[in-house]
Amino acid sequence: MLKGRLEDDRMLTGRGKYVSDWDLPGQAHGHFVRSDRAHAEVVSIGKEEALRHPGVLAVFTGEDIKDALKSLPCALPVKGRGGMELIHPGRPALAQGRVRFAGDAVALVVAESAVAAHDAAELVAIEYRDRDAVVTAGHTGAGVASAILNLKRLPGVDRPALAVQMTTQKGPFVLLDIGATTDSTGHNLAQYAHMGSLYSERVLGVPRPSVALLSIGEEAGKGEQRVQEATELLSSSGLNFIGNIEGRHLVSHAADVVVCDAAVGNVTIKFFEGLSTFIFDLLRAELRRPPRGPLAYLLLKPGLDRIRTIFDYEKLGGSPLLGVQGTVLITHGRARRRMVSYAVAVGAAAARARVPDLIADAFKHERRGRPHPPAGEDAEREQTVAPVGTPVESAS
Protein backbone atom coordinates (compact mmCIF):
# COMPACT_ATOMS: atom_id res chain seq x y z
CA MET A 1 0.00 0.00 0.00
CA LEU A 2 1.30 3.44 -0.92
CA LYS A 3 2.39 5.67 1.93
CA GLY A 4 -0.22 8.25 2.87
CA ARG A 5 -2.98 6.55 0.85
CA LEU A 6 -6.16 5.54 2.67
CA GLU A 7 -8.14 2.55 1.45
CA ASP A 8 -11.76 1.80 2.24
CA ASP A 9 -11.88 -1.83 3.26
CA ARG A 10 -15.61 -2.06 2.41
CA MET A 11 -14.97 -1.12 -1.20
CA LEU A 12 -12.03 -3.52 -1.51
CA THR A 13 -13.99 -6.49 -0.15
CA GLY A 14 -17.28 -5.89 -1.98
CA ARG A 15 -19.24 -4.68 1.05
CA GLY A 16 -19.67 -1.11 -0.24
CA LYS A 17 -23.12 0.40 -0.62
CA TYR A 18 -24.10 2.58 -3.61
CA VAL A 19 -27.18 4.62 -4.38
CA SER A 20 -28.21 2.01 -6.94
CA ASP A 21 -28.25 -0.57 -4.13
CA TRP A 22 -31.01 1.23 -2.22
CA ASP A 23 -34.46 -0.35 -2.20
CA LEU A 24 -36.75 1.84 -0.11
CA PRO A 25 -40.55 1.66 0.12
CA GLY A 26 -42.13 3.80 -2.63
CA GLN A 27 -38.72 4.50 -4.18
CA ALA A 28 -38.61 5.99 -7.70
CA HIS A 29 -35.73 5.96 -10.16
CA GLY A 30 -34.54 8.68 -12.50
CA HIS A 31 -32.64 8.70 -15.79
CA PHE A 32 -31.29 11.83 -17.50
CA VAL A 33 -31.69 12.37 -21.22
CA ARG A 34 -28.48 14.06 -22.37
CA SER A 35 -27.53 16.07 -25.42
CA ASP A 36 -25.61 14.29 -28.17
CA ARG A 37 -24.15 17.56 -29.49
CA ALA A 38 -21.89 20.19 -28.05
CA HIS A 39 -23.89 23.35 -28.72
CA ALA A 40 -27.36 23.72 -30.20
CA GLU A 41 -30.77 25.30 -29.73
CA VAL A 42 -33.46 23.04 -28.26
CA VAL A 43 -36.42 23.44 -30.60
CA SER A 44 -38.81 20.97 -28.98
CA ILE A 45 -38.92 18.08 -26.52
CA GLY A 46 -41.48 15.36 -27.21
CA LYS A 47 -42.20 13.39 -24.02
CA GLU A 48 -45.65 11.90 -24.82
CA GLU A 49 -44.27 8.53 -25.96
CA ALA A 50 -42.09 8.25 -22.87
CA LEU A 51 -45.02 9.06 -20.56
CA ARG A 52 -47.01 6.16 -22.06
CA HIS A 53 -44.24 3.67 -21.27
CA PRO A 54 -45.17 1.22 -18.45
CA GLY A 55 -43.90 2.27 -15.05
CA VAL A 56 -43.14 5.89 -15.95
CA LEU A 57 -44.24 8.40 -13.31
CA ALA A 58 -43.14 11.71 -14.87
CA VAL A 59 -40.89 13.36 -17.45
CA PHE A 60 -39.41 16.73 -16.49
CA THR A 61 -37.82 19.35 -18.76
CA GLY A 62 -36.07 22.62 -18.00
CA GLU A 63 -39.30 24.55 -18.55
CA ASP A 64 -41.09 22.35 -15.99
CA ILE A 65 -38.65 23.06 -13.16
CA LYS A 66 -37.32 26.54 -13.96
CA ASP A 67 -39.44 28.22 -11.27
CA ALA A 68 -38.73 25.61 -8.58
CA LEU A 69 -34.99 25.29 -9.27
CA LYS A 70 -33.61 28.38 -10.96
CA SER A 71 -29.89 27.56 -11.02
CA LEU A 72 -27.45 25.11 -9.52
CA PRO A 73 -25.17 26.72 -6.92
CA CYS A 74 -21.43 26.88 -7.45
CA ALA A 75 -20.03 24.07 -5.28
CA LEU A 76 -16.51 25.51 -5.19
CA PRO A 77 -16.51 29.31 -5.21
CA VAL A 78 -13.11 30.67 -6.20
CA LYS A 79 -11.52 34.08 -6.39
CA GLY A 80 -9.91 35.68 -9.40
CA ARG A 81 -6.55 37.42 -9.53
CA GLY A 82 -6.02 39.75 -6.62
CA GLY A 83 -9.10 38.39 -4.84
CA MET A 84 -11.46 39.60 -7.58
CA GLU A 85 -14.98 38.27 -7.40
CA LEU A 86 -15.75 36.05 -10.39
CA ILE A 87 -19.05 36.04 -12.23
CA HIS A 88 -20.74 32.65 -12.05
CA PRO A 89 -23.12 32.16 -14.98
CA GLY A 90 -26.43 30.43 -14.37
CA ARG A 91 -26.29 26.64 -14.54
CA PRO A 92 -29.80 25.20 -14.86
CA ALA A 93 -30.28 21.62 -13.68
CA LEU A 94 -31.92 20.87 -17.04
CA ALA A 95 -31.14 22.71 -20.27
CA GLN A 96 -33.45 25.64 -21.00
CA GLY A 97 -33.61 26.62 -24.65
CA ARG A 98 -30.08 25.54 -25.52
CA VAL A 99 -27.42 22.96 -24.74
CA ARG A 100 -23.89 24.09 -23.98
CA PHE A 101 -21.84 20.88 -24.11
CA ALA A 102 -22.15 17.25 -25.17
CA GLY A 103 -23.86 15.42 -22.31
CA ASP A 104 -25.83 18.44 -21.06
CA ALA A 105 -28.96 17.15 -19.28
CA VAL A 106 -32.09 18.01 -21.29
CA ALA A 107 -34.81 15.94 -19.57
CA LEU A 108 -35.31 13.69 -16.56
CA VAL A 109 -37.44 10.53 -16.72
CA VAL A 110 -38.79 9.29 -13.38
CA ALA A 111 -40.10 5.71 -13.21
CA GLU A 112 -40.86 2.88 -10.80
CA SER A 113 -37.68 1.02 -11.78
CA ALA A 114 -34.29 1.91 -13.16
CA VAL A 115 -34.92 -0.26 -16.23
CA ALA A 116 -38.21 1.49 -17.01
CA ALA A 117 -36.60 4.92 -16.61
CA HIS A 118 -33.73 3.94 -18.92
CA ASP A 119 -36.03 2.50 -21.60
CA ALA A 120 -38.42 5.45 -21.48
CA ALA A 121 -35.53 7.92 -21.79
CA GLU A 122 -34.81 6.53 -25.25
CA LEU A 123 -38.39 7.48 -26.25
CA VAL A 124 -37.93 11.18 -25.47
CA ALA A 125 -37.78 12.94 -28.86
CA ILE A 126 -35.61 16.07 -28.88
CA GLU A 127 -35.33 18.34 -31.91
CA TYR A 128 -32.21 20.48 -32.10
CA ARG A 129 -31.17 23.31 -34.36
CA ASP A 130 -27.40 23.36 -34.76
CA ARG A 131 -25.57 26.65 -34.44
CA ASP A 132 -24.85 28.51 -37.66
CA ALA A 133 -21.15 29.04 -36.92
CA VAL A 134 -18.41 27.65 -34.71
CA VAL A 135 -15.59 29.77 -33.27
CA THR A 136 -12.64 28.05 -31.62
CA ALA A 137 -9.44 29.32 -30.04
CA GLY A 138 -8.10 25.82 -29.56
CA HIS A 139 -5.43 23.87 -31.42
CA THR A 140 -5.57 24.67 -35.14
CA GLY A 141 -4.86 21.11 -36.29
CA ALA A 142 -7.50 19.71 -33.97
CA GLY A 143 -10.04 22.28 -35.16
CA VAL A 144 -9.38 21.50 -38.83
CA ALA A 145 -9.48 17.73 -38.25
CA SER A 146 -12.68 17.95 -36.22
CA ALA A 147 -14.39 20.06 -38.89
CA ILE A 148 -13.40 17.66 -41.67
CA LEU A 149 -14.44 14.56 -39.72
CA ASN A 150 -17.70 15.92 -38.29
CA LEU A 151 -18.94 18.51 -40.76
CA LYS A 152 -17.40 16.80 -43.81
CA ARG A 153 -16.03 18.47 -46.92
CA LEU A 154 -18.33 20.19 -49.36
CA PRO A 155 -19.09 18.10 -52.47
CA GLY A 156 -16.43 18.75 -55.09
CA VAL A 157 -13.89 20.22 -52.64
CA ASP A 158 -10.71 18.16 -52.53
CA ARG A 159 -9.15 19.98 -49.58
CA PRO A 160 -10.43 22.69 -47.24
CA ALA A 161 -8.28 25.81 -46.87
CA LEU A 162 -7.62 28.03 -43.89
CA ALA A 163 -7.76 31.71 -44.80
CA VAL A 164 -6.52 34.78 -42.94
CA GLN A 165 -6.95 38.50 -43.44
CA MET A 166 -3.60 40.25 -43.78
CA THR A 167 -3.44 43.90 -42.79
CA THR A 168 -2.24 46.60 -45.19
CA GLN A 169 -2.66 50.37 -45.37
CA LYS A 170 -5.31 49.86 -48.04
CA GLY A 171 -7.23 47.39 -45.91
CA PRO A 172 -7.08 43.62 -45.39
CA PHE A 173 -6.62 41.03 -48.12
CA VAL A 174 -7.27 37.28 -47.93
CA LEU A 175 -4.32 34.87 -47.83
CA LEU A 176 -4.92 31.11 -48.12
CA ASP A 177 -4.03 28.33 -47.37
CA ILE A 178 -2.14 29.06 -44.15
CA GLY A 179 -2.07 25.64 -42.54
CA ALA A 180 -5.06 23.38 -43.19
CA THR A 181 -3.27 20.82 -45.41
CA THR A 182 0.19 20.77 -46.97
CA ASP A 183 1.52 19.39 -50.27
CA SER A 184 -1.27 20.89 -52.36
CA THR A 185 -1.56 20.41 -56.11
CA GLY A 186 -2.23 22.97 -58.81
CA HIS A 187 -5.87 21.87 -58.80
CA ASN A 188 -6.04 22.47 -55.03
CA LEU A 189 -4.62 25.98 -55.46
CA ALA A 190 -7.25 26.75 -58.10
CA GLN A 191 -9.99 25.61 -55.73
CA TYR A 192 -8.53 27.77 -52.96
CA ALA A 193 -8.71 30.74 -55.31
CA HIS A 194 -12.43 30.22 -55.96
CA MET A 195 -13.22 29.81 -52.26
CA GLY A 196 -11.15 32.84 -51.26
CA SER A 197 -12.74 34.97 -53.98
CA LEU A 198 -16.25 34.09 -52.78
CA TYR A 199 -15.30 34.86 -49.18
CA SER A 200 -13.73 38.20 -50.10
CA GLU A 201 -16.75 39.25 -52.12
CA ARG A 202 -19.58 38.08 -49.90
CA VAL A 203 -18.13 38.63 -46.41
CA LEU A 204 -15.62 41.46 -46.85
CA GLY A 205 -17.70 43.26 -49.47
CA VAL A 206 -15.02 43.44 -52.18
CA PRO A 207 -16.64 43.66 -55.65
CA ARG A 208 -15.03 41.24 -58.12
CA PRO A 209 -11.90 40.64 -56.02
CA SER A 210 -8.56 40.30 -57.78
CA VAL A 211 -6.79 36.96 -57.32
CA ALA A 212 -3.05 36.22 -57.47
CA LEU A 213 -0.70 33.30 -56.85
CA LEU A 214 2.21 33.80 -54.45
CA SER A 215 5.35 32.69 -56.28
CA ILE A 216 9.07 33.36 -56.70
CA GLY A 217 8.55 35.68 -59.64
CA GLU A 218 5.91 37.83 -61.31
CA GLU A 219 6.38 36.37 -64.78
CA ALA A 220 4.00 33.68 -65.99
CA GLY A 221 5.61 30.25 -65.87
CA LYS A 222 7.81 31.05 -62.88
CA GLY A 223 7.50 28.98 -59.75
CA GLU A 224 7.08 25.31 -58.93
CA GLN A 225 4.98 22.90 -60.95
CA ARG A 226 1.78 23.33 -58.92
CA VAL A 227 1.91 27.12 -59.37
CA GLN A 228 2.25 26.69 -63.12
CA GLU A 229 -0.66 24.24 -63.18
CA ALA A 230 -2.80 26.61 -61.10
CA THR A 231 -1.92 29.50 -63.42
CA GLU A 232 -3.24 27.57 -66.39
CA LEU A 233 -6.46 26.63 -64.59
CA LEU A 234 -7.13 30.13 -63.22
CA SER A 235 -6.45 31.85 -66.54
CA SER A 236 -9.65 30.30 -67.91
CA SER A 237 -11.63 30.24 -64.68
CA GLY A 238 -13.68 33.43 -64.97
CA LEU A 239 -12.10 34.83 -61.80
CA ASN A 240 -10.35 38.19 -61.81
CA PHE A 241 -6.96 36.45 -61.96
CA ILE A 242 -4.02 38.86 -62.30
CA GLY A 243 -1.15 36.36 -62.31
CA ASN A 244 1.77 35.89 -59.92
CA ILE A 245 3.00 38.18 -57.18
CA GLU A 246 6.09 38.01 -54.98
CA GLY A 247 6.33 38.23 -51.22
CA ARG A 248 7.37 41.89 -51.38
CA HIS A 249 4.04 42.76 -52.96
CA LEU A 250 1.98 41.54 -50.02
CA VAL A 251 2.37 44.73 -47.97
CA SER A 252 1.13 46.86 -50.88
CA HIS A 253 -2.15 44.95 -51.28
CA ALA A 254 -1.30 43.80 -54.81
CA ALA A 255 -4.37 41.51 -54.84
CA ASP A 256 -7.54 41.02 -52.81
CA VAL A 257 -6.98 37.25 -52.62
CA VAL A 258 -3.52 35.65 -52.54
CA VAL A 259 -3.23 31.87 -52.92
CA CYS A 260 -0.37 29.60 -51.87
CA ASP A 261 0.42 26.20 -50.39
CA ALA A 262 -0.15 25.80 -46.65
CA ALA A 263 3.56 25.59 -45.83
CA VAL A 264 4.29 28.83 -47.70
CA GLY A 265 1.27 30.58 -46.17
CA ASN A 266 2.10 29.51 -42.64
CA VAL A 267 5.73 30.65 -42.91
CA THR A 268 4.55 33.94 -44.42
CA ILE A 269 2.14 34.90 -41.64
CA LYS A 270 4.56 33.87 -38.90
CA PHE A 271 7.34 35.90 -40.51
CA PHE A 272 5.07 38.95 -40.58
CA GLU A 273 4.12 38.37 -36.94
CA GLY A 274 7.76 38.15 -35.90
CA LEU A 275 8.84 41.10 -38.04
CA SER A 276 6.12 43.41 -36.73
CA THR A 277 6.93 42.45 -33.14
CA PHE A 278 10.64 43.09 -33.77
CA ILE A 279 9.99 46.53 -35.29
CA PHE A 280 7.62 47.64 -32.54
CA ASP A 281 10.01 46.39 -29.83
CA LEU A 282 12.84 48.40 -31.37
CA LEU A 283 10.66 51.48 -31.61
CA ARG A 284 9.45 51.07 -28.04
CA ALA A 285 13.03 50.76 -26.76
CA GLU A 286 14.15 53.89 -28.62
CA LEU A 287 11.21 55.97 -27.40
CA ARG A 288 12.00 55.01 -23.82
CA ARG A 289 15.65 56.07 -24.14
CA PRO A 290 16.24 59.33 -22.19
CA PRO A 291 16.43 62.20 -22.58
CA ARG A 292 14.96 62.68 -26.08
CA GLY A 293 12.95 59.43 -26.34
CA PRO A 294 9.97 60.39 -24.11
CA LEU A 295 9.77 63.82 -25.77
CA ALA A 296 9.81 62.19 -29.22
CA TYR A 297 7.02 59.85 -28.10
CA LEU A 298 4.78 62.81 -27.24
CA LEU A 299 5.32 64.28 -30.70
CA LEU A 300 4.87 60.96 -32.51
CA LYS A 301 1.94 59.63 -30.45
CA PRO A 302 -0.87 60.64 -32.90
CA GLY A 303 0.91 58.90 -35.77
CA LEU A 304 1.77 55.87 -33.67
CA ASP A 305 -1.89 55.54 -32.65
CA ARG A 306 -2.90 55.50 -36.32
CA ILE A 307 -0.29 52.82 -37.06
CA ARG A 308 -1.49 50.79 -34.09
CA THR A 309 -5.04 50.97 -35.46
CA ILE A 310 -3.88 49.67 -38.85
CA PHE A 311 -2.04 46.75 -37.23
CA ASP A 312 -4.85 45.94 -34.78
CA TYR A 313 -5.08 42.27 -35.75
CA GLU A 314 -7.73 41.59 -33.09
CA LYS A 315 -10.32 43.30 -35.30
CA LEU A 316 -9.79 40.64 -37.94
CA GLY A 317 -11.33 38.08 -35.57
CA GLY A 318 -10.20 34.72 -36.88
CA SER A 319 -9.40 32.53 -39.86
CA PRO A 320 -12.30 30.89 -41.71
CA LEU A 321 -11.95 27.26 -42.72
CA LEU A 322 -13.33 27.24 -46.26
CA GLY A 323 -14.53 24.07 -47.96
CA VAL A 324 -16.41 22.28 -45.17
CA GLN A 325 -20.17 21.94 -44.70
CA GLY A 326 -20.48 24.67 -42.11
CA THR A 327 -18.98 27.94 -40.94
CA VAL A 328 -15.86 27.45 -38.81
CA LEU A 329 -13.65 30.28 -37.50
CA ILE A 330 -10.30 29.47 -35.89
CA THR A 331 -8.93 32.33 -33.84
CA HIS A 332 -5.64 32.81 -32.00
CA GLY A 333 -4.92 30.65 -28.96
CA ARG A 334 -3.98 33.85 -27.08
CA ALA A 335 -7.19 35.60 -28.11
CA ARG A 336 -8.73 37.85 -25.48
CA ARG A 337 -12.41 38.71 -25.10
CA ARG A 338 -12.22 41.54 -27.61
CA MET A 339 -10.74 39.36 -30.36
CA VAL A 340 -13.23 36.56 -29.66
CA SER A 341 -16.08 39.06 -30.04
CA TYR A 342 -14.75 40.08 -33.45
CA ALA A 343 -14.36 36.41 -34.39
CA VAL A 344 -18.03 35.89 -33.55
CA ALA A 345 -18.88 38.87 -35.77
CA VAL A 346 -16.91 37.41 -38.68
CA GLY A 347 -18.51 34.00 -38.15
CA ALA A 348 -21.97 35.53 -38.09
CA ALA A 349 -21.25 37.48 -41.28
CA ALA A 350 -20.03 34.33 -43.05
CA ALA A 351 -23.07 32.38 -41.87
CA ARG A 352 -25.48 35.10 -43.03
CA ALA A 353 -23.74 35.24 -46.41
CA ARG A 354 -24.09 31.44 -46.66
CA VAL A 355 -20.51 31.05 -47.82
CA PRO A 356 -20.56 27.19 -47.69
CA ASP A 357 -23.66 27.18 -49.92
CA LEU A 358 -21.99 29.55 -52.38
CA ILE A 359 -18.88 27.36 -52.54
CA ALA A 360 -20.99 24.23 -53.02
CA ASP A 361 -22.93 25.91 -55.85
CA ALA A 362 -19.71 27.03 -57.54
CA PHE A 363 -18.19 23.56 -57.40
CA LYS A 364 -21.27 21.95 -58.95
CA HIS A 365 -20.05 23.38 -62.24
CA GLU A 366 -16.72 21.59 -61.83
CA ARG A 367 -18.39 18.25 -61.11
CA ARG A 368 -20.45 18.70 -64.30
CA GLY A 369 -17.33 19.37 -66.33
CA ARG A 370 -17.89 23.12 -66.74
CA PRO A 371 -15.63 25.91 -65.51
CA HIS A 372 -16.55 27.78 -62.33
CA PRO A 373 -18.72 30.86 -62.81
CA PRO A 374 -17.31 34.20 -61.64
CA ALA A 375 -17.84 34.83 -57.94
CA GLY A 376 -20.39 37.59 -58.57
CA GLU A 377 -22.36 35.87 -61.35
CA ASP A 378 -25.15 34.49 -59.17
CA ALA A 379 -27.39 37.56 -59.10
CA GLU A 380 -30.40 35.70 -57.75
CA ARG A 381 -28.76 34.95 -54.43
CA GLU A 382 -29.17 37.66 -51.81
CA GLN A 383 -25.85 39.26 -50.91
CA THR A 384 -25.32 39.99 -47.24
CA VAL A 385 -22.13 41.87 -46.48
CA ALA A 386 -21.01 42.60 -42.94
CA PRO A 387 -17.53 44.14 -42.89
CA VAL A 388 -15.19 43.12 -40.12
CA GLY A 389 -15.83 45.09 -36.96
CA THR A 390 -19.58 45.48 -37.55
CA PRO A 391 -21.45 44.81 -34.28
CA VAL A 392 -23.57 41.66 -34.34
CA GLU A 393 -27.18 42.02 -33.22
CA SER A 394 -27.85 38.30 -33.05
CA ALA A 395 -25.62 35.37 -33.85
CA SER A 396 -25.88 31.75 -32.95
C-alpha positions in Angstrom: 0.0 0.0 0.0 1.3 3.4 -0.9 2.4 5.7 1.9 -0.2 8.3 2.9 -3.0 6.5 0.9 -6.2 5.5 2.7 -8.1 2.5 1.4 -11.8 1.8 2.2 -11.9 -1.8 3.3 -15.6 -2.1 2.4 -15.0 -1.1 -1.2 -12.0 -3.5 -1.5 -14.0 -6.5 -0.1 -17.3 -5.9 -2.0 -19.2 -4.7 1.0 -19.7 -1.1 -0.2 -23.1 0.4 -0.6 -24.1 2.6 -3.6 -27.2 4.6 -4.4 -28.2 2.0 -6.9 -28.3 -0.6 -4.1 -31.0 1.2 -2.2 -34.5 -0.3 -2.2 -36.7 1.8 -0.1 -40.5 1.7 0.1 -42.1 3.8 -2.6 -38.7 4.5 -4.2 -38.6 6.0 -7.7 -35.7 6.0 -10.2 -34.5 8.7 -12.5 -32.6 8.7 -15.8 -31.3 11.8 -17.5 -31.7 12.4 -21.2 -28.5 14.1 -22.4 -27.5 16.1 -25.4 -25.6 14.3 -28.2 -24.1 17.6 -29.5 -21.9 20.2 -28.1 -23.9 23.4 -28.7 -27.4 23.7 -30.2 -30.8 25.3 -29.7 -33.5 23.0 -28.3 -36.4 23.4 -30.6 -38.8 21.0 -29.0 -38.9 18.1 -26.5 -41.5 15.4 -27.2 -42.2 13.4 -24.0 -45.6 11.9 -24.8 -44.3 8.5 -26.0 -42.1 8.3 -22.9 -45.0 9.1 -20.6 -47.0 6.2 -22.1 -44.2 3.7 -21.3 -45.2 1.2 -18.4 -43.9 2.3 -15.1 -43.1 5.9 -15.9 -44.2 8.4 -13.3 -43.1 11.7 -14.9 -40.9 13.4 -17.4 -39.4 16.7 -16.5 -37.8 19.4 -18.8 -36.1 22.6 -18.0 -39.3 24.6 -18.6 -41.1 22.4 -16.0 -38.7 23.1 -13.2 -37.3 26.5 -14.0 -39.4 28.2 -11.3 -38.7 25.6 -8.6 -35.0 25.3 -9.3 -33.6 28.4 -11.0 -29.9 27.6 -11.0 -27.5 25.1 -9.5 -25.2 26.7 -6.9 -21.4 26.9 -7.4 -20.0 24.1 -5.3 -16.5 25.5 -5.2 -16.5 29.3 -5.2 -13.1 30.7 -6.2 -11.5 34.1 -6.4 -9.9 35.7 -9.4 -6.6 37.4 -9.5 -6.0 39.8 -6.6 -9.1 38.4 -4.8 -11.5 39.6 -7.6 -15.0 38.3 -7.4 -15.8 36.1 -10.4 -19.1 36.0 -12.2 -20.7 32.7 -12.0 -23.1 32.2 -15.0 -26.4 30.4 -14.4 -26.3 26.6 -14.5 -29.8 25.2 -14.9 -30.3 21.6 -13.7 -31.9 20.9 -17.0 -31.1 22.7 -20.3 -33.4 25.6 -21.0 -33.6 26.6 -24.7 -30.1 25.5 -25.5 -27.4 23.0 -24.7 -23.9 24.1 -24.0 -21.8 20.9 -24.1 -22.1 17.2 -25.2 -23.9 15.4 -22.3 -25.8 18.4 -21.1 -29.0 17.1 -19.3 -32.1 18.0 -21.3 -34.8 15.9 -19.6 -35.3 13.7 -16.6 -37.4 10.5 -16.7 -38.8 9.3 -13.4 -40.1 5.7 -13.2 -40.9 2.9 -10.8 -37.7 1.0 -11.8 -34.3 1.9 -13.2 -34.9 -0.3 -16.2 -38.2 1.5 -17.0 -36.6 4.9 -16.6 -33.7 3.9 -18.9 -36.0 2.5 -21.6 -38.4 5.5 -21.5 -35.5 7.9 -21.8 -34.8 6.5 -25.3 -38.4 7.5 -26.3 -37.9 11.2 -25.5 -37.8 12.9 -28.9 -35.6 16.1 -28.9 -35.3 18.3 -31.9 -32.2 20.5 -32.1 -31.2 23.3 -34.4 -27.4 23.4 -34.8 -25.6 26.6 -34.4 -24.9 28.5 -37.7 -21.2 29.0 -36.9 -18.4 27.7 -34.7 -15.6 29.8 -33.3 -12.6 28.0 -31.6 -9.4 29.3 -30.0 -8.1 25.8 -29.6 -5.4 23.9 -31.4 -5.6 24.7 -35.1 -4.9 21.1 -36.3 -7.5 19.7 -34.0 -10.0 22.3 -35.2 -9.4 21.5 -38.8 -9.5 17.7 -38.3 -12.7 17.9 -36.2 -14.4 20.1 -38.9 -13.4 17.7 -41.7 -14.4 14.6 -39.7 -17.7 15.9 -38.3 -18.9 18.5 -40.8 -17.4 16.8 -43.8 -16.0 18.5 -46.9 -18.3 20.2 -49.4 -19.1 18.1 -52.5 -16.4 18.8 -55.1 -13.9 20.2 -52.6 -10.7 18.2 -52.5 -9.2 20.0 -49.6 -10.4 22.7 -47.2 -8.3 25.8 -46.9 -7.6 28.0 -43.9 -7.8 31.7 -44.8 -6.5 34.8 -42.9 -7.0 38.5 -43.4 -3.6 40.2 -43.8 -3.4 43.9 -42.8 -2.2 46.6 -45.2 -2.7 50.4 -45.4 -5.3 49.9 -48.0 -7.2 47.4 -45.9 -7.1 43.6 -45.4 -6.6 41.0 -48.1 -7.3 37.3 -47.9 -4.3 34.9 -47.8 -4.9 31.1 -48.1 -4.0 28.3 -47.4 -2.1 29.1 -44.1 -2.1 25.6 -42.5 -5.1 23.4 -43.2 -3.3 20.8 -45.4 0.2 20.8 -47.0 1.5 19.4 -50.3 -1.3 20.9 -52.4 -1.6 20.4 -56.1 -2.2 23.0 -58.8 -5.9 21.9 -58.8 -6.0 22.5 -55.0 -4.6 26.0 -55.5 -7.3 26.7 -58.1 -10.0 25.6 -55.7 -8.5 27.8 -53.0 -8.7 30.7 -55.3 -12.4 30.2 -56.0 -13.2 29.8 -52.3 -11.1 32.8 -51.3 -12.7 35.0 -54.0 -16.2 34.1 -52.8 -15.3 34.9 -49.2 -13.7 38.2 -50.1 -16.8 39.3 -52.1 -19.6 38.1 -49.9 -18.1 38.6 -46.4 -15.6 41.5 -46.9 -17.7 43.3 -49.5 -15.0 43.4 -52.2 -16.6 43.7 -55.6 -15.0 41.2 -58.1 -11.9 40.6 -56.0 -8.6 40.3 -57.8 -6.8 37.0 -57.3 -3.0 36.2 -57.5 -0.7 33.3 -56.8 2.2 33.8 -54.4 5.4 32.7 -56.3 9.1 33.4 -56.7 8.5 35.7 -59.6 5.9 37.8 -61.3 6.4 36.4 -64.8 4.0 33.7 -66.0 5.6 30.2 -65.9 7.8 31.1 -62.9 7.5 29.0 -59.8 7.1 25.3 -58.9 5.0 22.9 -60.9 1.8 23.3 -58.9 1.9 27.1 -59.4 2.2 26.7 -63.1 -0.7 24.2 -63.2 -2.8 26.6 -61.1 -1.9 29.5 -63.4 -3.2 27.6 -66.4 -6.5 26.6 -64.6 -7.1 30.1 -63.2 -6.5 31.9 -66.5 -9.6 30.3 -67.9 -11.6 30.2 -64.7 -13.7 33.4 -65.0 -12.1 34.8 -61.8 -10.4 38.2 -61.8 -7.0 36.5 -62.0 -4.0 38.9 -62.3 -1.2 36.4 -62.3 1.8 35.9 -59.9 3.0 38.2 -57.2 6.1 38.0 -55.0 6.3 38.2 -51.2 7.4 41.9 -51.4 4.0 42.8 -53.0 2.0 41.5 -50.0 2.4 44.7 -48.0 1.1 46.9 -50.9 -2.2 45.0 -51.3 -1.3 43.8 -54.8 -4.4 41.5 -54.8 -7.5 41.0 -52.8 -7.0 37.3 -52.6 -3.5 35.6 -52.5 -3.2 31.9 -52.9 -0.4 29.6 -51.9 0.4 26.2 -50.4 -0.2 25.8 -46.7 3.6 25.6 -45.8 4.3 28.8 -47.7 1.3 30.6 -46.2 2.1 29.5 -42.6 5.7 30.6 -42.9 4.5 33.9 -44.4 2.1 34.9 -41.6 4.6 33.9 -38.9 7.3 35.9 -40.5 5.1 39.0 -40.6 4.1 38.4 -36.9 7.8 38.1 -35.9 8.8 41.1 -38.0 6.1 43.4 -36.7 6.9 42.4 -33.1 10.6 43.1 -33.8 10.0 46.5 -35.3 7.6 47.6 -32.5 10.0 46.4 -29.8 12.8 48.4 -31.4 10.7 51.5 -31.6 9.5 51.1 -28.0 13.0 50.8 -26.8 14.2 53.9 -28.6 11.2 56.0 -27.4 12.0 55.0 -23.8 15.7 56.1 -24.1 16.2 59.3 -22.2 16.4 62.2 -22.6 15.0 62.7 -26.1 12.9 59.4 -26.3 10.0 60.4 -24.1 9.8 63.8 -25.8 9.8 62.2 -29.2 7.0 59.8 -28.1 4.8 62.8 -27.2 5.3 64.3 -30.7 4.9 61.0 -32.5 1.9 59.6 -30.5 -0.9 60.6 -32.9 0.9 58.9 -35.8 1.8 55.9 -33.7 -1.9 55.5 -32.7 -2.9 55.5 -36.3 -0.3 52.8 -37.1 -1.5 50.8 -34.1 -5.0 51.0 -35.5 -3.9 49.7 -38.8 -2.0 46.7 -37.2 -4.9 45.9 -34.8 -5.1 42.3 -35.7 -7.7 41.6 -33.1 -10.3 43.3 -35.3 -9.8 40.6 -37.9 -11.3 38.1 -35.6 -10.2 34.7 -36.9 -9.4 32.5 -39.9 -12.3 30.9 -41.7 -11.9 27.3 -42.7 -13.3 27.2 -46.3 -14.5 24.1 -48.0 -16.4 22.3 -45.2 -20.2 21.9 -44.7 -20.5 24.7 -42.1 -19.0 27.9 -40.9 -15.9 27.5 -38.8 -13.7 30.3 -37.5 -10.3 29.5 -35.9 -8.9 32.3 -33.8 -5.6 32.8 -32.0 -4.9 30.7 -29.0 -4.0 33.8 -27.1 -7.2 35.6 -28.1 -8.7 37.9 -25.5 -12.4 38.7 -25.1 -12.2 41.5 -27.6 -10.7 39.4 -30.4 -13.2 36.6 -29.7 -16.1 39.1 -30.0 -14.7 40.1 -33.5 -14.4 36.4 -34.4 -18.0 35.9 -33.6 -18.9 38.9 -35.8 -16.9 37.4 -38.7 -18.5 34.0 -38.1 -22.0 35.5 -38.1 -21.3 37.5 -41.3 -20.0 34.3 -43.0 -23.1 32.4 -41.9 -25.5 35.1 -43.0 -23.7 35.2 -46.4 -24.1 31.4 -46.7 -20.5 31.0 -47.8 -20.6 27.2 -47.7 -23.7 27.2 -49.9 -22.0 29.6 -52.4 -18.9 27.4 -52.5 -21.0 24.2 -53.0 -22.9 25.9 -55.9 -19.7 27.0 -57.5 -18.2 23.6 -57.4 -21.3 22.0 -58.9 -20.0 23.4 -62.2 -16.7 21.6 -61.8 -18.4 18.3 -61.1 -20.4 18.7 -64.3 -17.3 19.4 -66.3 -17.9 23.1 -66.7 -15.6 25.9 -65.5 -16.6 27.8 -62.3 -18.7 30.9 -62.8 -17.3 34.2 -61.6 -17.8 34.8 -57.9 -20.4 37.6 -58.6 -22.4 35.9 -61.3 -25.1 34.5 -59.2 -27.4 37.6 -59.1 -30.4 35.7 -57.8 -28.8 35.0 -54.4 -29.2 37.7 -51.8 -25.8 39.3 -50.9 -25.3 40.0 -47.2 -22.1 41.9 -46.5 -21.0 42.6 -42.9 -17.5 44.1 -42.9 -15.2 43.1 -40.1 -15.8 45.1 -37.0 -19.6 45.5 -37.6 -21.5 44.8 -34.3 -23.6 41.7 -34.3 -27.2 42.0 -33.2 -27.8 38.3 -33.1 -25.6 35.4 -33.9 -25.9 31.7 -33.0 
